Amino acid sequence: MANYPDLKDNLSSLKRDYIFQNYVIGDFNRDLYQVILGFVTKEEPVYNPLVITSESGMGKSHILHSIGNYLIQRKIEKSVFLLNQDSLINFESLIKKDKAILNQLKSMRVFLVDDIDILLKYKSITNLFELLLEYFYNKDVRIVITSTKPIKTLPLSEKALSVINSGFTTNINRINLKDRARLLAYFLKKWKIKISPDIAKYIVQFDNLKIRDLRNIVNKIFVYTNLQKIEITKDIVNSIISDIGVNQKKILGELEQSAPSTSKPGNEELVRAEYREKLYVWEMKGFNVESLKKNINAPIEDLRSAFITFTSNIQRLIDLNKRFGMLNETRFPSQIKKVEKMLFNPDIVEDLETWIKTLEIKNAIQIEAYQNLDENMRANNYLFPKTNKQLFDTITNNLPTKNIRGVSFYIRGYKKTGKTHLLHAIFNKIYFGHPDILIYYIDAQKLMRIMEKDGVRKFVTKYSYIDFLLVDDIHKLLLIPKEKWQKLIDFFNTLIAHQKIIILSSDRELFRPLNEIKNISLQTLDYPDFELKKSYIKYWFEKNKINIKPDVLNLLAYSFGKNFGIINDRLNSLYENLLKIKPDYDIKDILNLFPELRIISEGSKTTQPVGETEKIEFTIGDLFTFERLINDY
C-alpha cells in the first residue's frame, strides 16, 4: 500500500463520486433522504447520532459518503473522519506511525462509521469505537453510523448503546417494482446501454434485487453488449442473475415447478421431456448438469431423486457464491481461481464448501495478522548491516519460492539492533510480493494469550493454515509453565512437519526448550557499522532541520553507542540540552555536554575505526516508529 494521506486531507478517505446528485430517490429511501437533509443543512442537527440500517447492498455506503462530501464541499464542516474496513487499517498505521495523530482527531467535526456490525467482529475495535463515540458525542461532533443489523443486537456497552439511542435511527426499505425500474433505467443510462423493453421488464420482476444487484447486472450486460457484441436474451439475464447469486427463491422456484405432480406410466414421456427442458435451461445458465444427463433415461423415480438432489445442491451453490463474494480477491489468488472453476458444478458442492471455508479462515487470520503489523517498517527504511541484509534476502527471496520449506530460524540480536523492524520488513515484503502465502506476525505473549483463549486443539486447527509464522521476542515466555512450552513447541514442530516456515526473534541465546524445534537455524544480527551510524545520525539532523559538521558527525557516529536505540536516546538528550537552545553549536559545546567524549576526541586523530567498512545501499525513510497509543485498544 502507498503512504496514507494525513487525516486533515478531508476527501482522502471519502469516495468523491458518492454524492447526493447521483443518489437515486424512490419510495424505498424517500423518508431517509428527508431525515438526512435535516441532518446536513442545519448548523446544529436536531438529532445526533444518526443511524442508518438496511440489508447489505442497499446504498448505505453511498449515502454515508454523500453526507461527508456535502458537508465539506458546502464548507458546513471543515473535517471528516471516516471509519470503515478500508480506513481502519490506514488509521491503525497512522497511530503506530505518529502519536500526534490523535491530536488531529480532536479537530474532526464529522465522524462517519460504515458497517459498524462488521467492524465489531474485530474485538480490538470495540474499545476503540466506544472511546471515539464518547469523545465525539461529548464534543457535539456530527455522528453517522450505518449497520446491516439492529443496533441493539451489537456487542456494545450499555453506555455506548445509550449514546446511539439518544439520536435517531432510520431504515432503507426494500425496493418495490417501480423503484427497481427507476434504478435500472438510471444505471443503463449511466453506462449508455440500450436493451429491449421486454428484457428490462423481465429484469425488474425479480423481487429480491437490491441496488448493488441491479448495478452488477448492468455491469455484466455492458460486457455482453459492448465487449462481446451479444444480444441480451432472457436466458442470458437468468445466467447473469444466477452468477451474482440473487433471488434464490425465484431460481429454485422455477426448478421446483418443473417437477411433475404424478409419475403414472402414461405420463412418463411427458415428465421426462419436462426434465430434459429444465436440464437444458440449467446448462444454458452455466451449471454443470452431468449428474442429470446420466439419469435422464433412468427410471422416473431415480430421475426425480437426481433432480431433487441437484436442486438442493444449486441452493447450496448460491449460498456459497454469496460467501465467496465476501472474500478478499487480492489474497490467495491461485486458490481463488481454483474455486471460481467450481462455483457452477453442483456435483462437487462438498469440496467447494471445504475450499471456501478454508479461504474464509485464511482471510480472517490474514486480517488479524495485518492488525499486528507496522506497515512503515519496511526494507527501504531499514539500515542493513551486511549480515542482516543477507539474512533478509535469504528469507524473502528463497523461502517464498518453495526452494526452502519446513525450516525454522532463531534470530538473536541485542536490544535495539532492529529485530522487530526486520520481522516487519520480512512480513511486508512477503505480504505484498507473494499474495498466495499466508504470513502471520505476532508478539510471543499475544500468541500465548490466543492459545489460552481458544484452547490448544482449536488453536492448532485454526492456525495450522499459516505458511509463514513470525514470532517476536520469544524470550518473553521464559517464565511460563513447562506444559505450556511443550504445547507451543509441538505446534511449531507440527507447522514444520507440514513444510511451513517459522522465524523467532530474541535478545537471548537459544534456550530450552526451543532447541527441541526441528530444523532450527541460528542467526545473529550485527550491530550497525560506522557508515550506517553516520547515515542514521545525518538523517536525524536533517529531520530536525539542524546542520551538522563532518567532525561532529564522525565523533558522534564513533562514540554515541553500539545500536540505533542508544544513539537515538543520546541524540534526543543532545537536542534537549544543547541543539534546541543553541542551534549554532560547535564541537566544543558537545564535548562540554558529554565530557567522556573528550577522551575519544583527543586520543584519536581519526574517529573512523580501523579497517575497511563496506557501504550499504539503502533508502532513508521514516526511521521513527512508535508503539500503539491506546493501551486498552
C-alpha positions, 0 to 999 in steps of 0.5 A: 500500500502507498503512504496514507494521506494525513487525516486533515486531507478531508476527501482522502478517505471519502469516495468523491463520486458518492454524492447526493446528485447521483443518489437515486430517490424512490419510495424505498429511501424517500423518508431517509433522504428527508431525515438526512437533509435535516441532518446536513443543512442545519448548523446544529442537527436536531438529532445526533447520532444518526443511524442508518440500517438496511440489508447489505447492498442497499446504498448505505455506503453511498449515502454515508459518503454523500453526507461527508462530501456535502458537508465539506464541499458546502464548507458546513464542516471543515473535517471528516473522519471516516471509519470503515474496513478500508480506513481502519487499517490506514488509521491503525498505521497512522497511530503506530506511525505518529502519536500526534495523530490523535491530536488531529482527531480532536479537530474532526467535526464529522465522524462517519462509521460504515458497517459498524456490525462488521467492524465489531467482529474485530474485538480490538475495535470495540474499545476503540469505537466506544472511546471515539463515540464518547469523545465525539458525542461529548464534543457535539461532533456530527455522528453517522453510523450505518449497520446491516443489523439492529443496533441493539443486537451489537456487542456494545456497552450499555453506555455506548448503546445509550449514546446511539439511542439518544439520536435517531435511527432510520431504515432503507426499505426494500425496493418495490417494482417501480423503484427497481425500474427507476434504478435500472433505467438510471444505471443503463443510462449511466453506462449508455446501454440500450436493451429491449423493453421486454428484457428490462421488464423481465429484469425488474420482476425479480423481487429480491434485487437490491441496488448493488444487484441491479448495478452488477447486472448492468455491469455484466450486460455492458460486457455482453453488449459492448465487449462481446457484441451479444444480444441480451436474451432472457436466458442470458439475464437468468445466467447473469442473475444466477452468477451474482447469486440473487433471488434464490427463491425465484431460481429454485422456484422455477426448478421446483415447478418443473417437477411433475405432480404424478409419475403414472406410466402414461405420463412418463414421456411427458415428465421426462421431456419436462426434465430434459427442458429444465436440464437444458435451461440449467446448462444454458445458465452455466451449471454443470448438469452431468449428474442429470444427463446420466439419469435422464433415461433412468427410471422416473423415480431415480430421475426425480431423486437426481433432480431433487438432489441437484436442486438442493445442491444449486441452493447450496451453490448460491449460498456459497457464491454469496460467501465467496463474494465476501472474500478478499480477491487480492489474497490467495489468488491461485486458490481463488481461481481454483474455486471460481472453476467450481462455483457452477458444478453442483456435483462437487458442492462438498469440496467447494464448501471445504475450499471456501471455508478454508479461504474464509479462515485464511482471510480472517487470520490474514486480517488479524495478522495485518492488525499486528503489523507496522506497515512503515517498517519496511526494507527501504527504511531499514539500515542493513548491516551486511549480515542482516541484509543477507539474512533478509534476502535469504528469507524473502527471496528463497523461502517464498519460492518453495526452494526452502520449506519446513525450516525454522530460524532463531534470530538473536540480536541485542536490544535495539539492533532492529529485530522487530523492524526486520520481522516487519520488513520480512512480513511486508515484503512477503505480504505484498510480493507473494499474495498466495502465502499466508504470513502471520506476525505476532508478539510471543505473549499475544500468541500465548494469550490466543492459545489460552483463549481458544484452547490448544486443539482449536488453536492448532486447527485454526492456525495450522493454515499459516505458511509463514509464522513470525514470532517476536521476542520469544524470550518473553515466555521464559517464565511460563509453565513447562506444559505450556512450552511443550504445547507451543513447541509441538505446534511449531514442530507440527507447522514444520512437519507440514513444510511451513516456515517459522522465524523467532526473534530474541535478545537471548541465546537459544534456550530450552526448550526451543532447541527441541524445534526441528530444523532450527537455524541460528542467526545473529544480527550485527550491530550497525557499522560506522557508515550506517551510524553516520547515515542514521545520525545525518538523517536525524539532523536533517529531520530536525532541520539542524546542520551538522559538521563532518567532525561532529558527525564522525565523533558522534557516529564513533562514540554515541553507542553500539545500536540505533536505540542508544544513539537515538536516546543520546541524540534526543538528550543532545537536542534537549540540552544543547541543539534546541537552545543553541542551534549554532553549536560547535564541537566544543559545546558537545564535548562540554555536554558529554565530557567522556567524549573528550577522551575519544576526541583527543586520543584519536586523530581519526574517529573512523575505526580501523579497517575497511567498512563496506557501504550499504545501499539503502533508502532513508525513510521514516526511521521513527516508529512508535508503539500503539497509543491506546493501551486498552485498544 
